[in-house]
Amino acid sequence: MARRDWRRLAWHGGRVGLYTSSAVGLVAVVGTLALWARPTWRADLASQVGPLLEATTGSANATGLGANGGVVGQLSQSDASMMAQAAQHVPSAAVLAAYIPNQRVAADARATKALDSREQIAVADYLARRYRVAGDVTGNLVRAAYSTGKEVGLDPLLLLAVMAIESGFNPYAESTVGAQGLMQVMSKVHRDKLEYFGGPEAALHPIANIKVGALILKECIARGGSLAGGLRRYVGSTSAGDGGYGAKVLAERDRLRSVAMGHKVSPNAPQAPVIVSSVKAVAKPVSTGSKSGDTTDSVTTPAASVGKAAAKSLEADDSTAA
């Protein structure tokens, strides 16, 4: 009788274990599919679990921003760590940005309300999947865009959209005309700005490059009279067309806004179609260059330097400083 009872208990225990394992496996599969289909759920989970992992391991990189797990692009997790540390030593761009009156900047280009951590994580996760860059890196770049946008007074999603179109989030990108880094800054043209952030080598420093590019973009928008006009100047075109550059930047910003609002956006969504300009190109390059060849439209003198000289020219007809 004792042996029968033992066998019966073992048989029932085995069945309970099998059913329990099956249920756990089913829940795991359903949960994985749900997280894969809903980026906002992934962002919520990452924002809750990330701080616990960071507190447990003491690692600044355990924020769970990357959905692709490893490095797919040109950057590594060591790059992300160095980027986060270096960001603490880069000067603020607010001093130089104050020379450009905010009233001269188009309203749709100005800084909006800061997104909360969940929304920023969702944007970083989307960029990691779309541009095949490590999630830790895109997380640092999103945070840098938001801090820079606050300093300069520009929409951080606009800065991220420019980075996406200009370099695909490769901080070491360089065009044939010498434009460098995330925002494709022309080092030879904007030496004065780069000197403020440490010299010409700052063009390949991701955080410094974002700040310099944001200053150039703000000045271009102020001089262009509108966001579209500013993007035309930024890419180097003073004609009616810009080769579709502005359309691609604005389309990318719209996608990022949708992601931040929790909408499902495909990371494989095509960029806006390129509109070919009929204006002949001029050989002289300007402040920035695009890796995709968007600088083939007509160009003139590069954007002026940000500083007191720029402030005087901008404030000639607008005495209100930022």
C-alpha positions as CSV (number, residue, x, y, z in Angstrom):
1,M,0.0,0.0,0.0
2,A,2.8,2.4,0.8
3,R,4.5,1.7,-2.5
4,R,1.2,2.3,-4.4
5,D,0.6,5.6,-2.5
6,W,4.2,6.7,-3.4
7,R,3.7,5.8,-7.0
8,R,0.4,7.6,-7.2
9,L,1.9,10.7,-5.6
10,A,4.8,10.6,-8.0
11,W,2.5,10.2,-11.0
12,H,0.2,13.1,-9.9
13,G,3.3,15.2,-9.1
14,G,4.7,14.6,-12.5
15,R,1.4,15.6,-14.2
16,V,1.2,18.8,-12.1
17,G,4.8,19.7,-13.0
18,L,4.1,19.1,-16.7
19,Y,0.9,21.2,-16.6
20,T,2.8,24.0,-14.7
21,S,5.7,24.0,-17.2
22,S,3.3,24.1,-20.1
23,A,1.4,27.0,-18.6
24,V,4.6,29.0,-17.8
25,G,5.8,28.4,-21.4
26,L,2.5,29.5,-22.8
27,V,2.5,32.7,-20.7
28,A,6.1,33.4,-21.8
29,V,5.3,33.0,-25.5
30,V,2.2,35.2,-25.2
31,G,4.1,37.8,-23.2
32,T,6.9,37.9,-25.8
33,L,4.5,38.3,-28.7
34,A,2.7,41.1,-26.8
35,L,5.9,43.0,-26.1
36,W,7.0,42.5,-29.7
37,A,3.8,43.9,-31.0
38,R,3.5,46.8,-28.5
39,P,6.6,49.0,-28.2
40,T,5.0,51.1,-25.5
41,W,4.7,48.1,-23.3
42,R,8.4,47.3,-23.8
43,A,9.1,50.9,-22.9
44,D,7.0,50.7,-19.7
45,L,8.7,47.4,-18.7
46,A,12.2,48.8,-19.4
47,S,11.5,52.0,-17.4
48,Q,10.4,49.8,-14.4
49,V,13.0,47.1,-14.6
50,G,16.0,49.3,-15.7
51,P,16.5,51.1,-12.4
52,L,16.3,47.8,-10.5
53,L,19.0,46.3,-12.7
54,E,21.1,49.4,-12.4
55,A,20.8,49.4,-8.6
56,T,21.6,45.7,-8.4
57,T,24.6,45.6,-10.8
58,G,25.8,49.2,-10.5
59,S,26.0,49.4,-14.3
60,A,24.9,52.6,-16.0
61,N,24.2,50.7,-19.1
62,A,21.5,48.4,-17.7
63,T,18.6,50.6,-18.8
64,G,17.1,48.1,-21.2
65,L,16.8,50.6,-24.1
66,G,17.9,48.2,-26.8
67,A,15.5,45.8,-28.3
68,N,18.1,44.3,-30.6
69,G,20.3,43.1,-27.9
70,G,23.7,43.6,-29.4
71,V,25.7,45.9,-31.6
72,V,24.5,45.8,-35.2
73,G,25.9,49.2,-36.4
74,Q,29.3,50.8,-36.1
75,L,29.0,51.5,-32.4
76,S,29.6,49.3,-29.3
77,Q,28.5,49.4,-25.7
78,S,31.9,50.8,-24.7
79,D,31.1,53.7,-27.1
80,A,27.8,54.2,-25.2
81,S,29.6,54.2,-21.8
82,M,32.3,56.7,-23.0
83,M,29.6,58.9,-24.6
84,A,27.6,59.1,-21.3
85,Q,30.8,60.0,-19.4
86,A,32.0,62.5,-21.9
87,A,28.6,64.3,-21.9
88,Q,29.3,65.5,-18.4
89,H,32.4,67.5,-19.6
90,V,30.9,69.2,-22.7
91,P,30.0,72.8,-22.1
92,S,26.4,74.0,-22.4
93,A,25.3,75.5,-25.7
94,A,23.0,77.9,-24.0
95,V,25.5,80.7,-23.9
96,L,26.0,80.8,-27.7
97,A,22.3,80.0,-28.4
98,A,21.3,83.1,-26.4
99,Y,22.8,85.3,-29.1
100,I,20.1,84.1,-31.6
101,P,16.7,85.5,-30.6
102,N,14.1,82.8,-30.1
103,Q,11.6,85.1,-31.6
104,R,13.3,84.7,-35.0
105,V,12.9,80.9,-34.8
106,A,9.8,79.4,-36.4
107,A,7.3,78.2,-33.7
108,D,7.1,74.6,-35.2
109,A,10.9,74.3,-34.7
110,R,11.0,75.4,-31.0
111,A,11.5,73.2,-28.0
112,T,8.3,71.4,-27.0
113,K,7.6,70.0,-23.5
114,A,10.1,67.4,-22.4
115,L,9.0,63.8,-22.9
116,D,8.9,61.6,-19.8
117,S,11.4,58.7,-19.5
118,R,8.9,56.2,-20.9
119,E,8.5,58.2,-24.1
120,Q,12.2,58.8,-24.5
121,I,12.8,55.0,-24.1
122,A,10.2,54.3,-26.8
123,V,11.9,56.8,-29.2
124,A,15.4,55.3,-28.4
125,D,14.0,51.7,-28.9
126,Y,12.5,52.7,-32.3
127,L,15.7,54.4,-33.5
128,A,17.8,51.4,-32.5
129,R,15.6,49.1,-34.6
130,R,15.3,51.5,-37.5
131,Y,19.0,52.4,-37.9
132,R,20.4,49.1,-36.5
133,V,22.4,50.8,-33.7
134,A,22.9,49.5,-30.2
135,G,20.1,50.5,-27.9
136,D,22.4,51.9,-25.2
137,V,23.9,54.3,-27.8
138,T,20.5,55.5,-29.1
139,G,19.4,56.0,-25.5
140,N,22.4,58.3,-24.8
141,L,21.7,60.2,-28.1
142,V,18.1,60.7,-27.2
143,R,19.0,62.1,-23.8
144,A,21.7,64.3,-25.5
145,A,19.1,65.6,-28.0
146,Y,16.7,66.5,-25.2
147,S,19.3,68.3,-23.1
148,T,20.6,70.2,-26.2
149,G,17.1,71.1,-27.4
150,K,16.5,72.6,-24.0
151,E,19.8,74.6,-24.1
152,V,19.3,75.8,-27.7
153,G,15.5,76.2,-27.8
154,L,14.9,73.7,-30.6
155,D,12.6,70.6,-30.7
156,P,14.8,67.7,-29.7
157,L,12.8,65.4,-32.1
158,L,13.9,67.7,-34.9
159,L,17.5,67.3,-33.9
160,L,17.1,63.5,-33.9
161,A,15.4,63.7,-37.3
162,V,18.3,65.7,-38.7
163,M,20.8,63.2,-37.3
164,A,18.9,60.3,-38.8
165,I,18.9,61.8,-42.3
166,E,22.4,63.3,-42.2
167,S,24.4,60.4,-40.7
168,G,22.1,57.5,-39.8
169,F,23.4,57.9,-36.2
170,N,27.0,57.2,-37.1
171,P,29.1,59.7,-35.1
172,Y,32.1,59.0,-37.3
173,A,30.4,59.7,-40.7
174,E,32.2,62.0,-43.1
175,S,30.9,63.3,-46.4
176,T,33.0,63.9,-49.6
177,V,32.9,67.7,-48.9
178,G,34.2,67.3,-45.3
179,A,31.0,67.3,-43.3
180,Q,31.5,65.3,-40.1
181,G,29.7,63.5,-37.4
182,L,26.1,63.0,-36.4
183,M,24.9,66.4,-37.6
184,Q,27.4,66.5,-40.5
185,V,29.1,69.7,-39.4
186,M,31.6,71.4,-41.7
187,S,34.7,71.7,-39.5
188,K,36.5,74.1,-41.7
189,V,33.5,76.5,-41.8
190,H,32.5,76.4,-38.2
191,R,35.9,76.4,-36.4
192,D,34.8,79.1,-34.0
193,K,31.9,77.0,-32.7
194,L,34.1,73.9,-32.4
195,E,36.8,75.9,-30.5
196,Y,34.2,76.6,-27.8
197,F,33.7,72.9,-27.4
198,G,37.4,71.9,-27.5
199,G,38.7,72.4,-31.0
200,P,38.3,70.8,-34.5
201,E,38.4,67.3,-33.1
202,A,35.1,68.1,-31.3
203,A,33.4,67.5,-34.7
204,L,33.7,63.7,-34.1
205,H,32.7,64.0,-30.4
206,P,29.0,62.9,-30.5
207,I,27.7,65.3,-27.8
208,A,29.7,68.3,-29.0
209,N,28.7,67.6,-32.6
210,I,25.0,67.6,-31.6
211,K,25.4,71.0,-29.8
212,V,27.3,72.6,-32.7
213,G,24.9,71.2,-35.2
214,A,21.9,72.5,-33.2
215,L,23.5,76.0,-33.0
216,I,23.9,76.0,-36.8
217,L,20.4,74.7,-37.3
218,K,18.9,77.4,-35.1
219,E,20.8,80.1,-36.9
220,C,19.7,78.7,-40.3
221,I,16.0,78.7,-39.2
222,A,16.3,82.2,-37.8
223,R,17.8,83.5,-41.1
224,G,15.5,81.3,-43.3
225,G,12.3,82.7,-41.8
226,S,10.7,79.3,-41.5
227,L,11.5,75.7,-40.6
228,A,11.5,74.7,-44.3
229,G,13.7,77.7,-45.1
230,G,16.1,76.8,-42.3
231,L,16.4,73.2,-43.4
232,R,17.2,74.5,-47.0
233,R,20.0,76.6,-45.6
234,Y,21.2,73.8,-43.4
235,V,21.7,71.4,-46.3
236,G,23.2,74.2,-48.4
237,S,20.5,75.1,-50.8
238,T,19.1,78.7,-51.3
239,S,16.9,77.7,-54.2
240,A,13.2,76.8,-54.0
241,G,14.0,73.1,-53.9
242,D,16.4,71.2,-51.6
243,G,16.3,67.8,-53.3
244,G,13.7,66.5,-50.8
245,Y,16.0,66.9,-47.8
246,G,13.5,69.0,-45.8
247,A,10.6,66.6,-46.6
248,K,12.7,63.6,-45.3
249,V,13.6,65.4,-42.1
250,L,10.1,66.5,-41.3
251,A,8.7,63.0,-42.2
252,E,11.2,61.4,-39.8
253,R,10.2,63.9,-37.1
254,D,6.5,63.0,-37.6
255,R,7.3,59.3,-37.2
256,L,9.2,60.0,-33.9
257,R,6.3,62.1,-32.6
258,S,4.0,59.2,-33.3
259,V,6.3,56.8,-31.5
260,A,6.5,59.1,-28.5
261,M,2.7,59.2,-28.4
262,G,2.6,55.4,-28.2
263,H,1.5,54.7,-31.8
264,K,2.9,51.7,-33.6
265,V,5.3,52.8,-36.4
266,S,7.2,50.4,-38.6
267,P,11.0,50.7,-38.3
268,N,11.1,49.9,-42.1
269,A,8.9,52.8,-43.1
270,P,10.4,54.5,-46.2
271,Q,11.7,58.0,-46.1
272,A,10.0,60.8,-47.9
273,P,10.5,60.7,-51.7
274,V,13.3,62.9,-53.0
275,I,12.2,65.9,-55.1
276,V,14.8,66.6,-57.8
277,S,15.6,70.3,-58.1
278,S,16.0,71.8,-61.6
279,V,18.5,74.4,-60.3
280,K,22.1,73.8,-61.3
281,A,24.5,73.0,-58.5
282,V,27.4,75.2,-57.4
283,A,30.7,73.7,-56.5
284,K,31.2,75.6,-53.2
285,P,30.1,73.5,-50.1
286,V,28.4,75.0,-47.1
287,S,28.0,74.3,-43.5
288,T,26.7,70.8,-43.6
289,G,26.7,67.9,-46.0
290,S,24.4,64.9,-46.2
291,K,25.6,61.4,-46.5
292,S,22.8,60.6,-48.9
293,G,23.9,63.3,-51.4
294,D,21.3,65.9,-50.6
295,T,23.8,68.7,-51.0
296,T,23.6,68.7,-54.8
297,D,21.3,71.7,-55.0
298,S,22.5,75.3,-55.4
299,V,24.5,76.6,-52.5
300,T,25.9,80.0,-51.6
301,T,27.8,81.3,-48.6
302,P,27.9,79.2,-45.5
303,A,25.8,80.0,-42.5
304,A,27.4,82.7,-40.4
305,S,29.1,82.0,-37.1
306,V,27.2,81.9,-33.9
307,G,28.4,84.5,-31.4
308,K,28.4,88.2,-31.0
309,A,28.8,88.9,-34.7
310,A,25.8,86.7,-35.5
311,A,23.9,88.4,-32.7
312,K,24.4,91.8,-34.2
313,S,23.2,90.8,-37.6
314,L,20.2,89.0,-36.2
315,E,19.3,91.7,-33.8
316,A,19.6,94.5,-36.3
317,D,15.8,94.3,-36.9
318,D,14.9,92.5,-33.6
319,S,16.3,94.0,-30.4
320,T,14.7,91.4,-28.2
321,A,17.3,88.9,-27.1
322,A,16.5,85.3,-26.1
